Amino acid sequence: MFKAKGKSKSGEEKIIFDIIIRYSLAFLASLGSFWIFYAIFTPLTFYPSAFILKLIYNASIENPFIFIGENTIFINKACVAGSAYALLFLLNMASYGILWTKRAKILLFNFSSLLVLNILRIGLLAILLIILPELYDITHFIFWHVMSIVFVVGIWLFTIKLFKIKAIPFFSDFMNVRGMIKKK
């Protein structure tokens, strides 16, 4: 931390500094259409999904495709759900009063949870494509448009309970800044 003429930062300065750092990180992570999340989570999604499907079926892979008999499964950006990881990251960064070590544990928990759910989703959809292809399109649509939201909201709500988060993302920061302004 910076010190001004031997004095430590006041509580208000620390809060403002923390807010600036957290929102700057959130902004930087959003640049370039969340490329950082896709760069990290594309291989972490594709290869375990392919591995699981190879255990069940005589599948072959040629990234980003998984071939099972006559069926081709294409793991694209939407399948990786980079924006869902970005939203969990944003919720984390927009939550006031979390120590950075705890914040890192929360991110690890959030990302791991979403990754596992996503791999299971891909596996389930692939199995459905093989067994009941007539239900694949509607199930894929529901997973894509509804379940992805349910996954993120569910993970975040479970995180709040598990890690005892008291802050409301964005709102708690807003109220802190508002209180500082009112004091002056």
C-alpha positions as a printed Julia matrix, in Angstrom:
184×3 Matrix{Float64}:
   0.0     0.0     0.0
   1.03    3.59   -0.53
   1.76    5.83    2.42
   1.52    9.59    2.34
   4.16   11.34    4.48
   4.39    8.5     7.0
   0.65    8.29    7.58
  -1.35    5.19    6.76
  -4.41    5.43    4.6
  -7.69    6.31    6.23
 -10.55    3.83    6.15
 -12.24    5.81    3.38
  -9.09    5.88    1.24
  -8.7     2.11    1.62
 -12.31    1.56    0.57
 -11.94    3.79   -2.51
  -8.61    2.13   -3.43
 -10.21   -1.33   -3.07
 -13.17   -0.3    -5.25
 -10.87    1.09   -7.94
  -8.75   -2.09   -8.01
 -11.75   -4.45   -8.07
 -13.66   -2.6   -10.81
 -10.48   -2.1   -12.85
  -9.89   -5.86  -12.78
 -13.49   -6.47  -13.81
 -13.13   -3.97  -16.67
  -9.83   -5.48  -17.85
 -11.31   -8.99  -17.8
 -14.17   -7.82  -20.03
 -11.94   -6.37  -22.76
 -11.88   -8.3   -26.01
 -15.11  -10.24  -25.54
 -13.88  -12.13  -22.48
 -10.99  -13.69  -24.45
  -9.19  -14.55  -21.21
 -12.06  -16.76  -20.05
 -12.27  -18.53  -23.42
  -8.49  -19.01  -23.54
  -8.5   -20.67  -20.13
 -11.77  -22.58  -20.18
 -11.94  -23.83  -23.78
  -9.33  -26.57  -23.28
 -10.55  -27.19  -19.72
 -14.03  -27.82  -21.14
 -13.18  -29.63  -24.37
 -10.67  -32.24  -23.21
 -12.49  -33.51  -20.1
 -15.76  -33.62  -22.08
 -14.05  -35.6   -24.83
 -12.39  -37.89  -22.27
 -15.72  -38.71  -20.6
 -17.41  -39.36  -23.95
 -14.51  -41.59  -25.01
 -15.13  -43.66  -21.86
 -18.78  -44.17  -22.84
 -18.56  -44.34  -26.63
 -16.0   -45.11  -29.28
 -15.41  -41.39  -29.74
 -12.6   -39.68  -31.56
 -11.55  -36.07  -31.22
 -10.2   -33.4   -33.47
 -10.37  -30.17  -31.51
 -12.97  -28.57  -31.45
 -14.95  -31.62  -32.64
 -15.91  -34.87  -30.94
 -17.02  -37.62  -33.31
 -19.3   -40.39  -32.1
 -20.41  -42.66  -34.9
 -22.31  -40.51  -37.39
 -22.67  -37.67  -34.87
 -20.39  -34.67  -34.66
 -20.32  -32.54  -31.53
 -18.84  -29.09  -32.02
 -17.59  -27.38  -28.86
 -17.81  -23.69  -29.73
 -17.58  -20.53  -27.61
 -21.2   -20.79  -26.52
 -20.51  -24.32  -25.21
 -17.57  -23.05  -23.17
 -19.78  -20.37  -21.54
 -17.07  -17.73  -21.21
 -19.65  -15.05  -20.45
 -20.92  -17.1   -17.49
 -17.39  -17.22  -16.06
 -17.13  -13.48  -16.68
 -20.41  -12.86  -14.84
 -19.22  -14.88  -11.83
 -15.95  -12.92  -11.91
 -17.88   -9.64  -12.06
 -20.13  -10.62   -9.14
 -17.02  -11.48   -7.16
 -15.25   -8.22   -7.98
 -18.39   -6.17   -7.31
 -18.8    -7.58   -3.79
 -17.53   -5.36   -1.01
 -15.7    -6.46    2.12
 -14.11   -9.73    1.0
 -10.45  -10.29    1.78
  -8.38  -11.03   -1.33
  -7.42  -14.52   -0.13
 -11.08  -15.37    0.42
 -11.96  -13.72   -2.9
  -9.48  -16.04   -4.66
 -11.01  -19.09   -2.95
 -14.48  -17.95   -4.01
 -13.34  -17.54   -7.62
 -11.76  -20.98   -7.59
 -14.96  -22.47   -6.17
 -17.18  -20.58   -8.66
 -15.1   -21.46  -11.7
 -14.67  -25.1   -10.67
 -18.4   -25.48  -10.03
 -19.33  -23.99  -13.37
 -16.71  -26.05  -15.18
 -17.99  -29.33  -13.68
 -21.62  -28.44  -14.42
 -20.7   -27.44  -17.96
 -18.81  -30.67  -18.64
 -21.75  -32.67  -17.28
 -24.12  -30.63  -19.47
 -22.06  -31.35  -22.59
 -21.88  -35.03  -21.71
 -25.62  -35.23  -21.08
 -26.42  -33.47  -24.34
 -24.06  -35.74  -26.28
 -25.67  -38.85  -24.78
 -29.1   -37.43  -25.6
 -27.98  -36.79  -29.18
 -27.05  -40.47  -29.5
 -30.01  -42.03  -27.63
 -32.9   -39.62  -28.31
 -31.89  -37.31  -31.16
 -35.46  -36.03  -31.53
 -35.2   -34.4   -28.08
 -31.74  -32.96  -28.6
 -32.68  -29.58  -30.15
 -35.26  -28.61  -27.52
 -33.06  -29.83  -24.66
 -30.06  -27.96  -26.06
 -32.2   -24.82  -26.38
 -33.39  -25.12  -22.76
 -29.86  -25.71  -21.47
 -28.5   -22.81  -23.46
 -31.18  -20.22  -22.65
 -32.47  -21.27  -19.25
 -30.09  -23.63  -17.48
 -27.04  -21.45  -18.08
 -28.75  -18.68  -16.09
 -29.84  -21.19  -13.44
 -26.25  -22.46  -13.17
 -24.78  -19.0   -12.61
 -27.5   -17.85  -10.2
 -27.4   -21.15   -8.32
 -23.62  -21.1    -8.01
 -23.66  -17.49   -6.8
 -26.44  -18.09   -4.25
 -24.64  -21.18   -2.95
 -21.43  -19.13   -2.76
 -23.16  -16.47   -0.67
 -24.3   -19.1     1.8
 -21.1   -21.16    1.83
 -18.7   -18.22    2.16
 -21.05  -16.09    4.29
 -20.99  -13.11    1.96
 -22.93  -10.18    3.39
 -22.38   -7.69    0.55
 -24.75   -7.13   -2.33
 -22.73   -6.8    -5.55
 -22.54   -3.18   -6.75
 -25.08   -1.96   -4.2
 -22.78   -2.28   -1.17
 -20.06   -0.31   -2.97
 -22.59    2.3    -4.03
 -23.84    2.69   -0.45
 -20.26    3.0     0.88
 -19.38    5.74   -1.6
 -22.72    7.46   -1.02
 -22.08    7.45    2.74
 -18.62    8.96    2.24
 -20.06   11.7     0.03
 -22.82   12.49    2.55
 -20.2    12.85    5.33
 -18.44   15.56    3.35
